[in-house]
């Protein structure tokens, strides 16, 4: 049976249990975070969510029935989340937020794990580190903007999450063997000659 949100309100007492990581409440309820789709025990040591994003569940089955995933850190179902699923969560977060500043600590908080274990698992599953994945994602997005718009290199760098334009140009050249402007010239002119 699926309950509505109102059946299990987020009382002040429950909120205090969550922000204080109070293990005494672990057998009383679980909480889900709408923005991440992850649910936890009240004692979970992950960063406290924003209050307005919290959903209360009476048991893990209810959270699972509503498509929330168990936290990798506090393991509310008692099971370990398969590494592939965990990495998929990280990739989904990166793909949606690559324009923002994303550190290992940020990913660890969002995906509920330790930075060290997160990095090791991500590299084992994907073959690249989270930082390399983020850089590749940003450069691929930059390429699309370079070819399809007249935006300046500085604008493009900012749009894809680089606050430092010289660093963006250096990384772009390292990955693509051309500066952004060289890449644009060679690919826009070749696209015109194909038509």
Backbone as ProteinMPNN parsed JSONL, in Angstrom:
{"seq_chain_A": "XXXXXXXXXXXXXXXXXXXXXXXXXXXXXXXXXXXXXXXXXXXXXXXXXXXXXXXXXXXXXXXXXXXXXXXXXXXXXXXXXXXXXXXXXXXXXXXXXXXXXXXXXXXXXXXXXXXXXXXXXXXXXXXXXXXXXXXXXXXXXXXXXXXXXXXXXXXXXXXXXXXXXXXXXXXXXXXXXXXXXXXXXXXXXXXXXXX", "coords_chain_A": {"N_chain_A": [[0.844, -1.189, 0.0], [0.629, 2.148, -0.916], [1.307, 5.162, 0.604], [0.075, 8.516, 0.932], [1.943, 11.601, 0.914], [1.068, 13.11, 3.078], [0.3, 11.221, 4.962], [2.496, 10.536, 6.463], [3.903, 12.788, 7.982], [6.575, 15.211, 8.021], [7.615, 15.8, 10.932], [8.674, 18.142, 13.499], [10.152, 16.747, 15.364], [11.03, 14.478, 13.906], [12.539, 15.782, 11.943], [14.586, 16.91, 13.51], [15.773, 14.526, 14.359], [16.842, 13.634, 11.938], [18.677, 15.706, 11.199], [20.396, 15.547, 13.309], [21.442, 13.054, 13.101], [20.334, 10.859, 14.517], [20.432, 7.789, 15.848], [18.583, 6.476, 17.425], [16.142, 6.717, 16.249], [16.146, 5.085, 14.055], [14.66, 2.7, 13.723], [12.139, 3.656, 13.508], [11.4, 5.285, 11.308], [12.101, 6.08, 7.819], [13.843, 8.312, 5.616], [13.42, 10.009, 2.549], [15.033, 11.772, -0.118], [13.855, 13.985, -2.31], [15.208, 15.307, -4.451], [17.494, 13.805, -4.986], [16.582, 11.231, -5.108], [17.18, 9.267, -3.309], [17.014, 7.202, -0.381], [17.293, 7.142, 3.223], [18.431, 6.073, 6.535], [17.531, 7.643, 9.658], [19.912, 8.019, 11.097], [21.92, 8.397, 9.245], [25.031, 9.613, 8.082], [25.342, 11.341, 6.007], [25.38, 14.512, 4.268], [23.086, 16.89, 5.527], [19.823, 17.07, 4.166], [17.849, 19.514, 2.312], [15.087, 20.744, 4.008], [12.588, 20.99, 2.719], [12.77, 19.108, 0.714], [12.474, 16.616, 1.749], [11.025, 13.413, 2.224], [8.972, 11.283, 4.142], [9.032, 7.886, 5.155], [7.517, 4.858, 6.329], [8.698, 2.422, 6.17], [11.39, 0.617, 4.49], [10.514, -0.729, 2.233], [8.33, 0.767, 1.329], [9.609, 3.106, 0.47], [11.18, 2.036, -1.615], [9.118, 1.135, -3.291], [8.221, 3.503, -4.244], [10.148, 4.248, -5.99], [12.534, 5.23, -4.872], [16.028, 5.043, -4.221], [18.188, 2.953, -2.251], [20.434, 4.351, 0.153], [23.926, 4.428, -0.28], [25.702, 4.756, 1.746], [24.446, 4.48, 4.4], [22.94, 2.206, 4.038], [19.968, 1.449, 4.1], [18.317, -0.726, 3.57], [19.75, -2.799, 4.367], [21.126, -4.143, 2.504], [23.856, -4.036, 0.193], [24.231, -1.554, -2.224], [24.5, -2.364, -5.608], [27.648, -1.875, -7.25], [27.65, -0.945, -9.935], [25.13, 0.281, -10.17], [25.459, 2.317, -8.329], [27.512, 3.829, -9.481], [26.151, 4.552, -11.794], [24.294, 6.321, -10.642], [26.03, 8.379, -9.907], [26.982, 9.199, -12.423], [24.602, 10.058, -13.607], [24.031, 12.245, -11.948], [26.272, 13.879, -12.483], [25.959, 14.311, -15.27], [23.655, 15.865, -15.261], [24.428, 18.08, -13.819], [26.868, 19.173, -14.65], [27.683, 21.743, -15.239], [27.998, 23.0, -12.858], [30.127, 23.465, -9.923], [31.745, 20.569, -9.17], [32.987, 18.479, -6.84], [34.948, 15.729, -5.501], [34.131, 15.435, -2.873], [31.61, 16.649, -2.988], [30.246, 14.865, -4.712], [30.435, 12.573, -3.107], [28.839, 13.32, -0.937], [26.325, 13.712, -2.212], [25.884, 11.203, -3.398], [26.199, 9.523, -1.325], [28.596, 8.195, 0.009], [32.066, 7.417, 0.753], [34.642, 9.712, -0.292], [37.062, 8.502, -1.18], [36.409, 5.742, -1.612], [34.389, 6.087, -3.458], [35.767, 7.268, -5.653], [37.552, 5.186, -6.333], [35.78, 3.073, -6.964], [34.299, 4.213, -9.085], [36.301, 4.559, -11.031], [37.055, 1.898, -11.437], [34.725, 0.806, -12.554], [34.133, 2.497, -14.789], [36.538, 3.095, -16.016], [37.703, 5.555, -15.985], [38.484, 8.411, -13.881], [36.203, 10.212, -11.677], [36.715, 12.992, -12.026], [37.996, 13.046, -14.537], [35.868, 12.123, -16.083], [34.005, 14.206, -15.733], [35.443, 16.333, -16.918], [35.629, 15.422, -19.585], [32.916, 15.344, -20.268], [32.285, 18.087, -20.097], [33.996, 19.151, -22.099], [32.995, 17.858, -24.394], [30.426, 18.976, -24.483], [31.184, 21.614, -24.901], [32.304, 21.434, -27.447], [30.027, 20.97, -29.018], [28.701, 23.437, -28.692], [30.634, 25.154, -29.715], [30.692, 24.456, -32.469], [28.074, 24.9, -33.271], [27.284, 27.497, -32.639], [28.006, 31.049, -32.428], [29.233, 31.874, -30.163], [31.616, 33.29, -27.875], [34.85, 31.981, -26.874], [35.298, 32.374, -24.171], [32.664, 32.712, -23.215], [31.653, 30.166, -23.808], [33.295, 28.527, -22.235], [32.439, 29.289, -19.69], [29.718, 28.536, -19.861], [29.873, 25.742, -19.87], [30.904, 25.11, -17.429], [33.497, 25.931, -16.673], [35.331, 28.17, -14.844], [37.663, 29.387, -15.312], [39.031, 30.579, -18.067], [41.603, 30.346, -19.484], [42.466, 27.869, -18.424], [40.448, 26.185, -19.406], [40.973, 26.401, -22.191], [43.554, 25.272, -22.308], [43.044, 22.637, -21.368], [41.208, 21.812, -23.32], [42.831, 21.878, -25.61], [44.698, 19.922, -24.913], [43.058, 17.64, -24.854], [41.826, 17.621, -27.403], [43.739, 18.233, -29.225], [43.852, 20.653, -30.491], [43.283, 24.19, -30.242], [40.279, 25.726, -28.902], [39.382, 27.688, -30.795], [40.811, 26.952, -33.132], [39.74, 24.433, -33.501], [37.059, 25.069, -33.973], [37.29, 26.572, -36.38], [38.315, 24.583, -38.168], [36.309, 22.623, -38.107], [33.872, 23.917, -38.645], [34.352, 24.986, -41.193], [34.828, 22.607, -42.63], [32.323, 21.455, -42.4], [30.808, 23.19, -43.905], [31.841, 22.761, -46.481], [30.951, 20.242, -46.991], [28.302, 20.493, -47.63]], "CA_chain_A": [[0.0, 0.0, 0.0], [1.407, 3.381, -1.012], [0.673, 6.246, 1.354], [0.355, 9.86, 0.434], [2.938, 12.326, 1.706], [0.444, 13.594, 4.303], [0.156, 10.133, 5.926], [3.712, 10.486, 7.273], [4.456, 14.143, 7.897], [7.898, 15.514, 8.558], [7.414, 16.56, 12.162], [9.895, 18.749, 14.028], [10.911, 15.683, 16.028], [11.707, 13.693, 12.851], [13.548, 16.64, 11.317], [15.71, 16.968, 14.441], [16.432, 13.213, 14.306], [17.601, 13.58, 10.682], [19.838, 16.611, 11.186], [21.307, 15.153, 14.391], [21.857, 11.665, 12.825], [19.946, 10.161, 15.736], [20.212, 6.353, 15.612], [17.427, 6.011, 18.199], [14.96, 6.774, 15.379], [16.35, 4.222, 12.882], [13.595, 1.699, 13.577], [10.838, 4.322, 13.492], [11.069, 5.806, 9.979], [13.17, 6.33, 6.852], [13.538, 9.541, 4.888], [13.9, 10.099, 1.179], [15.318, 13.127, -0.581], [13.268, 14.054, -3.658], [16.134, 15.788, -5.478], [18.482, 12.771, -5.325], [15.917, 9.943, -5.282], [17.833, 8.322, -2.394], [16.446, 7.214, 0.968], [18.264, 6.875, 4.29], [18.035, 5.949, 7.94], [17.769, 8.929, 10.327], [21.29, 8.11, 11.602], [22.876, 8.526, 8.147], [25.986, 10.713, 8.263], [25.413, 12.175, 4.802], [25.03, 15.925, 4.459], [21.648, 17.08, 5.775], [19.094, 17.573, 2.994], [16.978, 20.664, 2.558], [13.859, 20.253, 4.654], [11.465, 20.911, 1.772], [12.977, 17.991, -0.21], [12.408, 15.363, 2.501], [9.824, 12.558, 2.249], [9.038, 10.319, 5.246], [8.495, 6.552, 4.875], [7.48, 4.017, 7.525], [9.613, 1.284, 5.987], [12.204, 0.665, 3.276], [9.692, -1.207, 1.109], [7.527, 1.893, 0.837], [10.516, 3.973, -0.293], [11.518, 1.318, -2.852], [7.909, 1.109, -4.131], [8.075, 4.828, -4.862], [11.33, 4.416, -6.842], [13.704, 5.781, -4.193], [17.12, 4.075, -4.15], [18.813, 2.944, -0.928], [21.69, 5.063, 0.346], [25.122, 3.589, -0.3], [26.435, 4.943, 2.999], [23.79, 3.909, 5.586], [22.33, 0.937, 3.62], [18.715, 1.307, 4.847], [17.69, -2.038, 3.348], [20.676, -3.816, 4.863], [21.868, -4.648, 1.344], [24.778, -3.105, -0.444], [23.824, -1.172, -3.572], [25.512, -2.814, -6.573], [28.557, -0.804, -7.665], [27.23, -0.374, -11.218], [24.014, 1.199, -9.904], [26.01, 3.471, -7.617], [28.215, 4.626, -10.489], [25.102, 5.134, -12.643], [23.781, 7.484, -9.909], [27.028, 9.452, -10.015], [26.985, 9.67, -13.814], [23.365, 10.81, -13.808], [24.193, 13.521, -11.261], [27.259, 14.677, -13.234], [25.368, 14.7, -16.551], [22.656, 16.911, -15.035], [24.98, 19.214, -13.074], [28.271, 19.382, -15.045], [27.993, 23.186, -15.292], [28.268, 23.425, -11.485], [31.365, 22.968, -9.337], [31.541, 19.227, -8.62], [34.202, 17.907, -6.273], [34.743, 14.381, -4.974], [33.341, 15.567, -1.649], [30.231, 16.906, -3.409], [29.705, 13.587, -5.184], [30.325, 11.676, -1.956], [27.649, 13.738, -0.19], [25.129, 13.483, -3.015], [25.703, 9.772, -3.668], [26.287, 8.82, -0.04], [29.734, 7.293, 0.15], [33.299, 8.145, 1.056], [35.31, 10.149, -1.526], [38.071, 7.527, -1.611], [35.725, 4.561, -2.151], [33.662, 6.552, -4.632], [36.718, 7.422, -6.763], [38.064, 3.864, -6.698], [34.694, 2.316, -7.602], [33.989, 4.883, -10.353], [37.377, 4.243, -11.993], [36.998, 0.457, -11.745], [33.552, 0.539, -13.408], [34.115, 3.28, -16.044], [37.871, 3.215, -16.611], [38.191, 6.915, -15.781], [38.115, 8.971, -12.585], [35.092, 11.166, -11.792], [37.205, 14.264, -12.57], [38.188, 12.858, -15.981], [34.537, 12.028, -16.686], [33.448, 15.57, -15.743], [36.175, 17.111, -17.927], [35.214, 14.947, -20.909], [31.537, 15.804, -20.464], [32.325, 19.528, -20.36], [34.629, 19.397, -23.4], [32.042, 17.427, -25.429], [29.383, 20.007, -24.558], [31.827, 22.792, -25.492], [32.432, 21.173, -28.888], [28.709, 21.181, -29.621], [28.439, 24.88, -28.707], [31.612, 25.755, -30.643], [30.322, 24.187, -33.859], [26.71, 25.328, -33.598], [26.989, 28.889, -32.278], [29.109, 32.009, -32.589], [29.613, 32.331, -28.826], [33.06, 33.399, -27.656], [35.462, 30.901, -26.103], [35.061, 32.693, -22.757], [31.258, 32.379, -22.933], [31.51, 28.708, -23.862], [33.946, 27.995, -21.035], [31.533, 29.542, -18.57], [28.499, 27.739, -20.059], [30.099, 24.314, -19.599], [31.367, 24.89, -16.069], [34.878, 26.362, -16.399], [35.393, 29.577, -14.45], [38.98, 29.856, -15.731], [39.109, 30.386, -19.523], [42.888, 29.767, -19.907], [42.479, 26.434, -18.083], [39.569, 25.539, -20.38], [41.694, 26.325, -23.477], [44.642, 24.298, -22.122], [42.463, 21.294, -21.295], [40.638, 21.537, -24.637], [43.948, 21.564, -26.526], [45.261, 18.636, -24.484], [42.138, 16.555, -25.215], [41.418, 17.651, -28.806], [44.946, 18.557, -30.001], [43.635, 21.956, -31.131], [42.618, 25.149, -29.356], [38.863, 25.835, -29.287], [39.218, 28.457, -32.038], [41.294, 26.106, -34.237], [38.744, 23.369, -33.672], [35.883, 25.689, -34.603], [37.615, 26.878, -37.787], [38.459, 23.374, -38.98], [35.069, 21.858, -38.194], [32.812, 24.701, -39.284], [34.667, 25.078, -42.615], [34.629, 21.302, -43.252], [30.886, 21.223, -42.466], [30.287, 23.98, -45.031], [32.246, 22.16, -47.748], [30.195, 18.995, -47.193], [26.928, 20.786, -48.111]], "C_chain_A": [[0.888, 1.251, 0.0], [0.623, 4.495, -0.319], [0.953, 7.574, 0.679], [1.361, 10.526, 1.363], [2.35, 12.734, 3.053], [0.294, 12.508, 5.362], [1.335, 10.078, 6.89], [4.403, 11.839, 7.214], [5.876, 14.227, 8.474], [7.691, 16.416, 9.769], [8.743, 17.198, 12.581], [10.779, 17.696, 14.682], [11.686, 14.841, 15.002], [12.814, 14.509, 12.196], [14.786, 16.734, 12.212], [16.487, 15.646, 14.442], [17.321, 13.111, 13.067], [18.852, 14.46, 10.769], [20.841, 16.299, 12.296], [21.826, 13.725, 14.214], [21.54, 10.761, 14.014], [19.549, 8.709, 15.461], [19.017, 5.803, 16.381], [16.154, 5.976, 17.345], [15.052, 5.811, 14.184], [15.235, 3.197, 12.68], [12.208, 2.33, 13.451], [10.415, 4.84, 12.115], [12.323, 5.87, 9.108], [12.837, 7.662, 6.194], [14.161, 9.484, 3.501], [14.136, 11.553, 0.831], [14.876, 13.197, -2.049], [14.285, 14.411, -4.741], [17.172, 14.738, -5.88], [17.828, 11.428, -5.604], [16.5, 8.867, -4.383], [17.121, 8.382, -1.046], [17.437, 6.655, 1.977], [17.585, 6.536, 5.611], [18.239, 7.333, 8.568], [19.225, 9.104, 10.795], [22.332, 8.337, 10.514], [23.74, 9.776, 8.325], [26.145, 11.568, 7.006], [25.007, 13.597, 5.136], [23.51, 16.057, 4.623], [20.964, 17.637, 4.532], [18.352, 18.861, 3.335], [15.63, 20.116, 3.012], [12.719, 20.057, 3.649], [11.595, 19.749, 0.774], [12.792, 16.628, 0.453], [11.024, 14.719, 2.409], [9.992, 11.559, 3.38], [8.371, 9.009, 4.819], [8.507, 5.741, 6.169], [8.412, 2.824, 7.41], [10.337, 1.406, 4.638], [11.4, 0.243, 2.048], [8.854, -0.106, 0.497], [8.388, 2.831, -0.012], [10.878, 3.333, -1.628], [10.339, 1.313, -3.819], [7.691, 2.441, -4.838], [9.334, 5.244, -5.615], [12.472, 5.186, -6.197], [14.746, 4.67, -4.103], [17.74, 4.101, -2.762], [20.162, 3.653, -0.929], [22.852, 4.074, 0.385], [25.844, 3.65, 1.053], [25.751, 4.228, 4.167], [23.059, 2.598, 5.307], [21.011, 0.647, 4.359], [18.001, -0.026, 4.635], [18.553, -3.156, 3.916], [21.523, -4.393, 3.74], [22.825, -3.585, 0.837], [24.257, -2.812, -1.85], [24.885, -1.669, -4.544], [26.34, -1.636, -7.089], [28.123, -0.151, -8.97], [26.093, 0.624, -11.025], [24.507, 2.475, -9.244], [26.712, 4.403, -8.602], [27.204, 5.274, -11.438], [24.48, 6.367, -11.98], [24.73, 8.667, -10.048], [27.015, 10.058, -11.411], [25.742, 10.518, -14.089], [23.48, 12.19, -13.151], [25.144, 14.43, -12.051], [26.639, 15.192, -14.534], [24.355, 15.836, -16.39], [23.247, 18.185, -14.437], [26.404, 19.591, -13.475], [28.658, 20.857, -15.101], [28.379, 23.732, -13.918], [29.655, 22.946, -11.049], [31.066, 21.612, -8.703], [32.888, 18.712, -8.134], [33.908, 16.475, -5.847], [33.894, 14.43, -3.712], [31.873, 15.827, -1.963], [29.575, 15.607, -3.844], [29.493, 12.619, -4.031], [29.091, 12.021, -1.128], [26.369, 13.39, -0.942], [24.833, 11.993, -3.162], [25.98, 8.894, -2.451], [27.373, 7.752, 0.008], [30.967, 8.096, 0.517], [33.975, 8.547, -0.256], [36.298, 9.106, -2.063], [37.412, 6.317, -2.268], [34.981, 4.916, -3.443], [34.602, 6.641, -5.839], [37.19, 6.063, -7.265], [37.007, 3.057, -7.461], [34.372, 2.895, -8.975], [35.023, 4.504, -11.408], [37.331, 2.771, -12.395], [35.849, 0.156, -12.724], [33.664, 1.236, -14.77], [35.463, 3.347, -16.755], [38.467, 4.603, -16.499], [37.796, 7.379, -14.379], [36.899, 9.881, -12.763], [35.532, 12.5, -12.399], [37.406, 14.156, -14.081], [36.845, 12.783, -16.697], [33.909, 13.424, -16.809], [34.124, 16.414, -16.824], [35.747, 16.715, -19.338], [33.806, 15.418, -21.234], [31.531, 17.287, -20.827], [32.926, 19.835, -21.733], [33.687, 18.984, -24.531], [30.905, 18.436, -25.595], [29.939, 21.267, -25.22], [31.956, 22.636, -27.01], [31.114, 21.448, -29.598], [28.396, 22.674, -29.736], [29.372, 25.584, -29.692], [31.148, 25.643, -32.094], [28.987, 24.832, -34.236], [26.34, 26.757, -33.219], [28.197, 29.767, -32.604], [29.575, 32.548, -31.238], [31.132, 32.354, -28.687], [33.559, 32.217, -26.821], [35.226, 31.129, -24.61], [33.627, 32.346, -22.356], [31.064, 30.872, -22.861], [32.122, 28.073, -22.615], [33.011, 28.13, -19.839], [30.274, 28.668, -18.661], [28.681, 26.27, -19.684], [30.771, 24.064, -18.248], [32.803, 25.25, -15.749], [34.868, 27.842, -16.033], [36.7, 30.211, -14.917], [39.157, 29.548, -17.224], [40.462, 29.838, -19.974], [42.992, 28.259, -19.583], [41.622, 25.635, -19.068], [40.305, 25.35, -21.712], [42.808, 25.283, -23.405], [44.103, 22.869, -22.119], [41.883, 20.888, -22.656], [41.739, 21.107, -25.606], [44.567, 20.209, -26.189], [44.374, 17.469, -24.962], [41.87, 16.475, -26.723], [42.573, 17.954, -29.772], [44.793, 19.816, -30.853], [43.056, 22.89, -30.077], [41.137, 25.187, -29.752], [38.655, 26.589, -30.597], [39.694, 27.665, -33.261], [40.274, 25.013, -34.543], [37.513, 23.921, -34.406], [36.148, 25.955, -36.077], [37.651, 25.612, -38.636], [37.137, 22.617, -39.131], [33.912, 22.615, -38.822], [33.093, 24.786, -40.79], [34.46, 23.738, -43.301], [33.144, 20.97, -43.366], [30.277, 21.982, -43.639], [30.64, 23.348, -46.374], [31.503, 20.857, -48.026], [28.821, 19.264, -47.78], [26.916, 21.233, -49.525]], "O_chain_A": [[1.789, 1.38, 0.829], [-0.548, 4.735, -0.61], [1.935, 7.731, -0.047], [1.595, 10.053, 2.476], [3.05, 12.708, 4.066], [0.172, 12.824, 6.545], [1.183, 9.616, 8.021], [5.376, 12.015, 6.48], [6.289, 13.411, 9.297], [7.604, 17.637, 9.643], [9.803, 16.831, 12.073], [12.004, 17.744, 14.569], [12.859, 14.53, 15.21], [13.898, 13.992, 11.926], [15.912, 16.647, 11.722], [17.716, 15.647, 14.519], [18.423, 12.567, 13.134], [19.954, 14.013, 10.451], [21.993, 16.728, 12.237], [22.563, 13.227, 15.064], [22.39, 9.988, 14.458], [18.479, 8.435, 14.918], [18.488, 4.754, 16.014], [15.198, 5.28, 17.686], [14.119, 5.738, 13.384], [14.91, 2.871, 11.539], [11.214, 1.619, 13.303], [9.229, 4.84, 11.784], [13.446, 5.735, 9.593], [11.684, 8.094, 6.209], [15.269, 8.983, 3.311], [13.523, 12.453, 1.406], [15.46, 12.545, -2.914], [14.223, 13.864, -5.843], [17.678, 14.775, -7.001], [18.425, 10.572, -6.257], [16.338, 7.678, -4.658], [16.68, 9.445, -0.61], [18.29, 5.827, 1.656], [16.376, 6.683, 5.785], [19.039, 8.12, 8.063], [19.71, 10.232, 10.876], [23.517, 8.46, 10.822], [23.246, 10.849, 8.672], [27.014, 12.439, 6.965], [24.371, 13.852, 6.158], [22.749, 15.394, 3.919], [21.47, 18.573, 3.912], [18.246, 19.242, 4.501], [15.115, 19.145, 2.458], [11.979, 19.076, 3.723], [10.638, 19.438, 0.066], [12.936, 15.596, -0.203], [9.997, 15.392, 2.505], [11.09, 11.029, 3.554], [7.301, 9.009, 4.21], [9.394, 5.911, 7.006], [8.863, 2.277, 8.417], [9.947, 2.189, 3.771], [11.582, 0.788, 0.96], [8.685, -0.052, -0.721], [7.963, 3.292, -1.071], [10.884, 4.007, -2.658], [10.525, 1.469, -5.026], [7.059, 2.502, -5.892], [9.567, 6.43, -5.852], [13.306, 5.746, -6.908], [14.402, 3.501, -3.929], [17.816, 5.165, -2.147], [20.928, 3.563, -1.889], [22.763, 3.017, 1.01], [26.517, 2.697, 1.446], [26.399, 3.445, 4.862], [22.602, 1.941, 6.243], [20.943, -0.291, 5.154], [17.161, -0.408, 5.45], [18.142, -4.316, 3.945], [22.526, -5.059, 3.996], [22.617, -2.388, 1.036], [23.884, -3.731, -2.58], [26.07, -1.418, -4.326], [25.816, -0.549, -7.332], [28.215, 1.069, -9.106], [26.088, 1.69, -11.641], [24.039, 3.572, -9.552], [26.525, 5.619, -8.559], [27.384, 6.424, -11.84], [24.172, 7.346, -12.659], [24.306, 9.8, -10.275], [27.034, 11.278, -11.567], [25.826, 11.567, -14.727], [23.07, 13.191, -13.738], [24.853, 15.608, -12.261], [26.774, 16.37, -14.864], [24.214, 16.673, -17.281], [22.641, 19.252, -14.532], [27.089, 20.269, -12.709], [29.841, 21.186, -15.019], [29.004, 24.787, -13.814], [30.278, 22.125, -11.723], [30.231, 21.515, -7.804], [33.815, 18.531, -8.924], [32.751, 16.053, -5.835], [33.038, 13.571, -3.5], [30.989, 15.295, -1.292], [28.475, 15.283, -3.397], [28.481, 11.921, -3.983], [28.379, 11.129, -0.669], [25.437, 12.834, -0.362], [23.682, 11.568, -3.064], [25.992, 7.667, -2.549], [27.086, 6.556, 0.044], [30.914, 9.324, 0.583], [33.896, 7.807, -1.236], [36.353, 8.864, -3.269], [37.81, 5.911, -3.36], [34.954, 4.134, -4.394], [34.275, 6.148, -6.919], [37.225, 5.815, -8.47], [37.309, 2.434, -8.479], [34.191, 2.143, -9.932], [34.671, 4.17, -12.54], [37.543, 2.436, -13.56], [36.005, -0.668, -13.625], [33.33, 0.642, -15.794], [35.526, 3.622, -17.953], [39.619, 4.813, -16.879], [36.89, 6.817, -13.763], [36.593, 10.281, -13.886], [34.801, 13.081, -13.201], [37.033, 15.063, -14.823], [36.697, 13.318, -17.796], [33.354, 13.776, -17.85], [33.45, 17.13, -17.563], [35.528, 17.578, -20.188], [33.536, 15.846, -22.356], [30.844, 17.694, -21.764], [32.412, 20.691, -22.453], [33.591, 19.693, -25.532], [30.475, 18.716, -26.714], [29.248, 21.914, -26.007], [31.742, 23.587, -27.761], [31.088, 22.083, -30.652], [27.884, 23.124, -30.761], [28.958, 26.492, -30.412], [31.205, 26.612, -32.851], [28.793, 25.257, -35.375], [25.209, 27.186, -33.449], [29.256, 29.282, -32.999], [30.245, 33.579, -31.186], [31.84, 31.551, -29.294], [32.777, 31.544, -26.149], [34.982, 30.177, -23.869], [33.394, 31.762, -21.298], [30.391, 30.366, -21.963], [31.524, 27.181, -22.014], [32.824, 27.184, -19.074], [29.82, 28.124, -17.654], [27.736, 25.626, -19.228], [31.164, 22.935, -17.952], [33.294, 24.916, -14.67], [34.441, 28.675, -16.832], [36.831, 31.435, -14.919], [39.402, 28.402, -17.601], [40.478, 28.922, -20.796], [43.535, 27.483, -20.369], [42.01, 24.554, -19.51], [40.267, 24.267, -22.295], [42.986, 24.499, -24.337], [44.649, 21.995, -22.792], [42.051, 19.747, -23.089], [41.606, 20.116, -26.323], [44.919, 19.442, -27.085], [44.88, 16.442, -25.415], [41.705, 15.381, -27.262], [42.393, 17.932, -30.99], [45.527, 20.01, -31.823], [42.413, 22.44, -29.129], [40.783, 24.724, -30.836], [37.84, 26.177, -31.423], [39.052, 27.703, -34.31], [39.99, 24.716, -35.703], [37.003, 23.302, -35.34], [35.331, 25.608, -36.929], [37.068, 25.583, -39.719], [36.88, 22.031, -40.182], [33.057, 22.009, -39.467], [32.163, 24.668, -41.588], [33.973, 23.7, -44.431], [32.733, 20.287, -44.304], [29.353, 21.497, -44.292], [29.838, 23.387, -47.307], [31.434, 20.416, -49.173], [28.221, 18.366, -48.371], [25.85, 21.516, -50.073]]}, "name": "protein", "num_of_chains": 1, "seq": "XXXXXXXXXXXXXXXXXXXXXXXXXXXXXXXXXXXXXXXXXXXXXXXXXXXXXXXXXXXXXXXXXXXXXXXXXXXXXXXXXXXXXXXXXXXXXXXXXXXXXXXXXXXXXXXXXXXXXXXXXXXXXXXXXXXXXXXXXXXXXXXXXXXXXXXXXXXXXXXXXXXXXXXXXXXXXXXXXXXXXXXXXXXXXXXXXXX"}
